[in-house]
Amino acid sequence: MLQKTKLEEKKMPFIYRLLFYIVGLFVISFGASLTIKANVGAGAWDALNVGLSRMTGLSVGTFVILVGITLMFVNGALVKRRPDFFALFTIFILGPLIDFWMLIVLGQFEPTQLLVKVLFLVLGLLIIGLGVAIYLQPKFPLNPIDNLMVSLNERFGISLPIAKTICEAFALLLALMVKGPIGLGTFICLVLIGPFIQLFVPTFEKLAQHLSVKK
């Protein structure tokens, strides 16, 4: 978090905030694509998108957008406010980026050995953690999945970790219903993603603070 005092408040210039935001989403999309391509079970929300993609023939990135829009309206209903339409920027960037990585860059990437698959899954999670730590710094609107956790916290007064668990359980149930790729990797994602994000957050908080100026 950016440090504030009673005498001053520091904030990154807009151009730096935008750069953090775009780079963070770029990195997140690459990490998510690696976890999917590892093919040992994806994170619950990614598994839902992949399952829907397989059912319909539409791309994974398309469902990143469609599921995100749906959650945007759900979040608004939960907190009894109009949907956060600024979140559209996030999902309309993430969706095409995931298709770019999945279909173009990693299109022929199909690891076969289990050890290699797990290594790429963990590498993907590490990259996601890096991306999230970068993307959080500008304090731009959260993507609808993260906002669902916040909305549950606000509406029902439950803690953020419990709200996050509920969100993941909900996504897992939906992913199972559409036969998404649930497996060992799904549970590795659940265990490692939080610590990997926290691994990088302090570094980028310090960098964001260094780039900030007095308001």
C-alpha positions as CSV (number, residue, x, y, z in Angstrom):
1,M,0.0,0.0,0.0
2,L,1.1,3.5,-0.7
3,Q,2.2,5.3,2.5
4,K,0.1,8.3,3.6
5,T,0.6,10.8,6.3
6,K,-1.5,13.6,7.7
7,L,0.7,16.2,5.9
8,E,0.9,14.6,2.4
9,E,-0.4,12.0,0.1
10,K,1.7,10.5,-2.6
11,K,0.4,9.1,-5.9
12,M,1.9,7.7,-9.1
13,P,1.5,9.9,-12.2
14,F,-1.2,8.6,-14.5
15,I,1.3,7.4,-17.2
16,Y,3.0,5.1,-14.6
17,R,-0.3,3.8,-13.3
18,L,-1.4,3.0,-16.8
19,L,1.9,1.2,-17.5
20,F,1.7,-0.9,-14.4
21,Y,-1.9,-1.8,-15.3
22,I,-1.2,-2.8,-18.9
23,V,2.0,-4.7,-18.0
24,G,0.3,-6.4,-15.1
25,L,-2.6,-7.7,-17.2
26,F,-0.2,-8.8,-20.0
27,V,1.8,-10.8,-17.5
28,I,-1.3,-12.3,-15.8
29,S,-2.7,-13.4,-19.1
30,F,0.6,-15.2,-20.0
31,G,0.7,-17.0,-16.6
32,A,-3.0,-18.0,-16.9
33,S,-2.4,-19.4,-20.4
34,L,0.6,-21.5,-19.2
35,T,-1.5,-23.0,-16.3
36,I,-4.2,-24.0,-18.8
37,K,-1.7,-25.3,-21.4
38,A,0.0,-27.4,-18.6
39,N,-3.1,-29.6,-18.8
40,V,-3.1,-30.9,-15.2
41,G,-6.1,-28.9,-14.0
42,A,-6.5,-25.2,-14.2
43,G,-7.6,-22.7,-11.6
44,A,-11.4,-22.8,-11.0
45,W,-12.3,-19.7,-13.0
46,D,-10.0,-20.6,-15.9
47,A,-11.4,-24.2,-15.8
48,L,-14.9,-22.7,-16.1
49,N,-13.8,-20.6,-19.2
50,V,-12.1,-23.6,-20.8
51,G,-15.1,-25.8,-20.2
52,L,-17.5,-23.3,-21.7
53,S,-15.0,-22.9,-24.6
54,R,-15.0,-26.6,-25.3
55,M,-18.8,-26.8,-25.1
56,T,-19.5,-24.0,-27.6
57,G,-16.4,-23.7,-29.8
58,L,-15.9,-20.1,-28.8
59,S,-12.4,-19.1,-27.5
60,V,-11.3,-19.1,-23.9
61,G,-10.8,-15.3,-24.1
62,T,-14.4,-14.8,-25.3
63,F,-15.6,-16.4,-22.1
64,V,-13.2,-14.4,-20.0
65,I,-15.2,-11.4,-21.3
66,L,-18.7,-13.0,-21.1
67,V,-18.2,-14.4,-17.6
68,G,-16.7,-11.1,-16.5
69,I,-19.6,-9.1,-17.8
70,T,-22.0,-11.5,-16.0
71,L,-20.1,-11.1,-12.8
72,M,-20.0,-7.3,-13.2
73,F,-23.9,-7.2,-13.0
74,V,-23.9,-9.8,-10.2
75,N,-21.5,-7.7,-8.1
76,G,-23.7,-4.6,-8.7
77,A,-26.8,-6.5,-7.5
78,L,-25.0,-7.8,-4.4
79,V,-24.0,-4.3,-3.2
80,K,-27.2,-2.7,-4.6
81,R,-25.3,-0.2,-6.8
82,R,-24.9,0.2,-10.5
83,P,-22.4,-2.2,-12.0
84,D,-18.8,-1.0,-12.1
85,F,-18.5,-0.5,-15.9
86,F,-14.9,0.5,-15.6
87,A,-14.2,-3.2,-14.9
88,L,-14.9,-3.7,-18.6
89,F,-11.5,-2.3,-19.4
90,T,-9.9,-5.1,-17.5
91,I,-11.8,-8.0,-19.1
92,F,-11.7,-6.5,-22.6
93,I,-7.9,-6.4,-22.3
94,L,-7.5,-9.8,-20.6
95,G,-9.8,-11.8,-23.0
96,P,-7.9,-10.9,-26.2
97,L,-4.5,-11.3,-24.5
98,I,-5.4,-14.8,-23.3
99,D,-6.5,-15.8,-26.8
100,F,-3.2,-14.3,-28.1
101,W,-1.1,-16.5,-25.8
102,M,-3.3,-19.6,-26.1
103,L,-3.9,-19.6,-29.9
104,I,-0.8,-17.9,-31.3
105,V,2.2,-18.0,-29.0
106,L,1.4,-21.3,-27.2
107,G,-0.7,-22.9,-29.9
108,Q,1.6,-25.8,-30.5
109,F,2.7,-26.1,-26.8
110,E,1.6,-29.5,-25.5
111,P,3.8,-30.9,-22.7
112,T,3.4,-34.7,-22.3
113,Q,5.4,-35.7,-19.2
114,L,3.7,-35.1,-15.9
115,L,6.8,-33.5,-14.3
116,V,7.1,-31.0,-17.1
117,K,3.3,-30.3,-16.9
118,V,3.6,-29.6,-13.2
119,L,6.7,-27.4,-13.6
120,F,4.9,-25.3,-16.3
121,L,1.8,-25.0,-14.0
122,V,3.9,-23.7,-11.1
123,L,5.8,-21.4,-13.5
124,G,2.5,-20.1,-14.7
125,L,1.3,-19.5,-11.2
126,L,4.5,-17.7,-10.3
127,I,4.0,-15.4,-13.4
128,I,0.4,-14.8,-12.4
129,G,1.6,-13.8,-8.9
130,L,4.0,-11.4,-10.5
131,G,1.3,-9.9,-12.8
132,V,-1.2,-9.5,-10.0
133,A,1.4,-7.7,-7.8
134,I,2.0,-5.3,-10.7
135,Y,-1.7,-4.8,-11.7
136,L,-2.8,-4.0,-8.1
137,Q,-0.5,-1.0,-7.7
138,P,-2.4,1.6,-9.9
139,K,-5.6,1.1,-7.8
140,F,-7.6,0.9,-11.1
141,P,-10.9,-1.0,-11.0
142,L,-10.6,-4.7,-10.1
143,N,-11.5,-7.4,-12.5
144,P,-15.0,-8.8,-11.8
145,I,-13.7,-12.0,-10.3
146,D,-11.8,-10.1,-7.6
147,N,-14.7,-7.7,-7.2
148,L,-17.0,-10.6,-6.4
149,M,-14.9,-11.3,-3.3
150,V,-15.1,-7.7,-2.3
151,S,-18.9,-7.6,-3.0
152,L,-19.6,-10.7,-0.8
153,N,-17.5,-9.1,2.0
154,E,-19.4,-5.9,1.8
155,R,-22.9,-7.4,1.5
156,F,-22.7,-10.2,4.1
157,G,-19.9,-9.0,6.4
158,I,-17.7,-12.1,5.9
159,S,-14.0,-11.9,5.8
160,L,-12.1,-11.5,2.6
161,P,-10.4,-15.0,2.9
162,I,-13.8,-16.6,3.4
163,A,-15.3,-14.6,0.6
164,K,-12.5,-15.7,-1.7
165,T,-13.0,-19.4,-0.7
166,I,-16.7,-19.0,-1.5
167,C,-15.9,-17.5,-4.9
168,E,-13.5,-20.3,-5.8
169,A,-15.9,-23.0,-4.6
170,F,-18.7,-21.4,-6.7
171,A,-16.4,-21.4,-9.8
172,L,-15.3,-24.9,-9.1
173,L,-18.9,-26.1,-9.0
174,L,-19.7,-24.4,-12.3
175,A,-16.5,-25.7,-13.9
176,L,-17.5,-29.3,-12.9
177,M,-20.9,-28.7,-14.4
178,V,-19.4,-27.7,-17.8
179,K,-16.7,-30.4,-17.6
180,G,-13.8,-27.9,-17.3
181,P,-10.3,-29.2,-16.7
182,I,-10.4,-29.8,-12.9
183,G,-7.5,-31.8,-11.5
184,L,-4.4,-31.8,-9.4
185,G,-3.4,-28.5,-10.9
186,T,-6.6,-26.9,-9.6
187,F,-5.7,-27.6,-6.0
188,I,-2.1,-26.5,-6.6
189,C,-3.5,-23.2,-7.9
190,L,-5.6,-22.8,-4.8
191,V,-2.7,-23.4,-2.4
192,L,0.1,-21.5,-4.2
193,I,-1.5,-18.4,-5.9
194,G,-1.9,-16.4,-2.6
195,P,1.7,-16.9,-1.4
196,F,3.0,-16.2,-4.9
197,I,1.2,-12.9,-5.1
198,Q,2.4,-11.9,-1.7
199,L,5.9,-12.8,-2.7
200,F,6.0,-10.0,-5.3
201,V,3.7,-7.4,-3.7
202,P,6.2,-5.8,-1.3
203,T,8.7,-5.2,-4.2
204,F,6.1,-3.5,-6.4
205,E,4.6,-1.5,-3.5
206,K,8.1,-0.1,-2.9
207,L,8.6,0.6,-6.6
208,A,5.1,2.3,-6.8
209,Q,6.0,4.4,-3.8
210,H,9.3,5.4,-5.4
211,L,7.6,6.5,-8.6
212,S,4.9,8.5,-6.7
213,V,4.9,12.2,-6.2
214,K,3.1,14.5,-3.7
215,K,-0.4,15.5,-4.6
